[in-house]
Amino acid sequence: MAKELQVISPIDGQVYVTKPFATERDVAKAFEAASRAQRDWAALSIRQRADYCLRFVDAFVAMADDIVPELAWQMGRPVSVGGGEVRGFEGRARHMIHIADESLVPLHPAPQDGFTRYVERAPLGVVLVIAAWNYPYLIAVNSVIPALMAGNAVILKHSGQTPLCAERFTQAFAQAGLPEGLFQHLHMDHATTAAAIQNDHAAFVAFTGSVDGGYAIQHAASKRFIGVGLELGGKDPSYIRPDADLDFAVENLVDGAFFNSGQSCCAKERLYVHTEVFARFVEAFVALTKQYRLGNPLDAATNLGPMVKAGAADFVQGQIDRAIAAGAQALIDPKHFDQAASGTPYMAPQVLVDVDHSMDVMRDESFGPVIGIMRVNSDDDAIGLMNDSRFGLTASVWTSDLSAAQSIGEQINTGTWFMNRCDYLDPALAWTGIGESGRGCTLSKIGYEQLTRPKSYHLRHAASP
């Protein structure tokens, strides 16, 4: 078994960085230190914890000039848009810090003479955060900050593709003066990660990744009575009604499909367009897609970078090839994009029509720059097709009719329902999914619930003499 991880950069296929893997002894020492630190941390007030966390956010944001190109080297995000992750990180972190007081306030039932009764949100202990590479800071911050604000210690295991992101967290927390041991990162292989989940001090696992990864995490935790939050895959649909603002819908849905080279759990992966506007929508969608600039993510003119690795691009191309063989029509000539090359992570975006749900490109998560577009005749047709999926992370409708959007949304099996928006996380709203999109919740006041446990106080007053 390898003793170190190697990050192969999608930019040039070369080794960008190597890091030693933690041993099981390293893991045991980390959890013991975290458990000791957590006891004192839990005794602090929420305001005291917030002071540390706000200093951490300030320190992290100050690293932006280094973080953005580092992201490009690790996972291919163009520097032209990389700053958005830092801004999103700051916004989510500050929001979750700001709402901690109201999210963690004890619940007081109706007064009862002679008794004091309340339910507090008690910390769990040590939270293990296992974060994915595609939005490495946004994903991790969703759990790291609320876990700490709730009084827990945190150990972060980041993807082997983005280990420097975990180290940036550690660096910023050190600058904030966080007590030693309270936040730590570990670079671990799969076997050691499974052992970490089974450590007696691990009280909760927050995992973001693939469906297969989710099953592996759940299996590793199956012999322990601990909570597991799973944010997994998506095959997110959108429905474009005939009353939609087509220019606005096209602009946003092209971005929703191809931003980050489509490597997002909530990227748009299948579109259902009403027959009345189908031809106009598809024409405009293709025209805008052709304006993307595929290339080296370190080039400021690039807005579509490489996929994370050549194998990921090969997977998506396989879906496209099988769809075409089954009758789909590809509307983008890859030669339009000079940098596109088979066998490399540099993949041209693709738009497919004449698709149906017999094709895996419309059923299985692509996680890449491809979109299938189907014609529908009614709201009911769209609802049936949108629900024909084992995933349920987000879905959206594009319309000028608010009541129709609400009515359709009530019938869609999804964690988040959008009107005239997509591929966005509002930290004031619960981020959750159903089916193979996972279970649990991050962000919003509700996100604090899985990172704490209810503890009831039932205090009977002494009888008067």
C-alpha positions, 0 to 999 in steps of 0.5 A: 500500500502506498505510503504517500499520496501524489496529486497529479495536476490536471493542468499538465499531468505531472505530479504537483505535490506529494504528502505522507499518509497518516498511520493508524497511530497518527490517527489515534493520537489526533483523536485523543488530542481532539477529545481533550481539547473539545472538553475545554472548548465546549465550556466556552460561550458561543460568543467566545467560539465565534471570536476564534472562528471570525479570526479564522475567516479573516486569516483565510480570506487574506490567503486568497491570492495563493489559494486561487492558483493552488486550486487550479493546479490541484483540480483545474478550476480557472483562476478567472473564476477561482475567487468565487470559492473564497467569497462563497466560503467567507459568506457561508462561514460568517452566516453560520457563525452569525446564526449560532446563537439562535440555532443553539438556544435551549428549547423551553417548554411551557412553564410548570410550577415547581420545575425548571425544564429545558432541552439544550443542544449539546456538542457531540465530541469529535466530528470527522469531516471528509470533504470532496475535491470539486468545491474543496473549501465550500464543501468543508466549511459547511460542516467545519464551522458549525461543528466548531461553533456547536462546541465540537472538535474537528478532524478534516480529511480532505480528498487526495486530489486537494490535500493543500486545502486541508492545510490551508484550514490548519494554517488559518486556524493557527493564525486565529489562535485556535486551541491546540488539538481542536482542529486538525487535518489528516491525509489518509488512504481509504483503509486508514479513513475507515479505521478513523471512523471506527475510533472510539472518539469519533462522534459524527462523520460528515461526508461529501462524495460519490454514492459508492463512497457514501456506501463505504462510509456507511459500512465503516460506521455500521458497527458504531452508534454514531451519526453519518451525514452523506452528501452524495451525487445528483442528476439535477433537472430543470424544466423550461416552461413556455412563459420563461424568459428564454435569454435569462434561462439560457444564460443561467442554465449554460452556466449551471451545466458547465461551470467547474466543467460540470463537476458539481453535485448540483450541476444541471445534467438534464433539461426538459423544454416545453415544445413551444420554445424548444427550438429557440431554447436549444439554438440559443443554448448551443450558441452560448456554449460555443462562446466558452473558452477551454484552456489552461486554467492559469490563463485569465482568458480561460473560463472552462478548465480541464476536468480533474483527470483524464479518466473522468473525461473518458467516463463522460465521453463514454456516456456521450458515445453510447447516447449517440449510438442509441440515436442522440444527436450531438450539437457541438463539434469538439473541434470548435474548442482548440484545446480539447483532446481525447485522452486528456482532462481537456474536454469540450462541452457537449449538448445532446438532443433526441435523448431519452431515459433509456440512455445512461447520460440521462439517468446516471450522474455525469459529473462533467460538461455534458447536458441532455435536452428533451422536448416535453408537451406539458407540466405533467410530462416534465414532472414525471420525467424530473421525478424519474431518477434515483437522485434528488438534490436540486431541481428548478423551473424557469417560468414567470408564474410563481404559483405554477412554480410552487405547485410544480415544486410540491410534486418534485422529489428533491432537496431544494426547489428553485425558480429561475435559479440553479446551482446555488447554495443559500446558507440560510436554507437547508442543504439536503437531498433524498434518494442516492443524493444522500441524507442529513443536512448542512447549512441553515439553523437546521444544519446545526441539529446533526452536529449536536444532540438534544439533552433534556434538563428536568429539574424539580425544585426543593419543597418549601419548608 
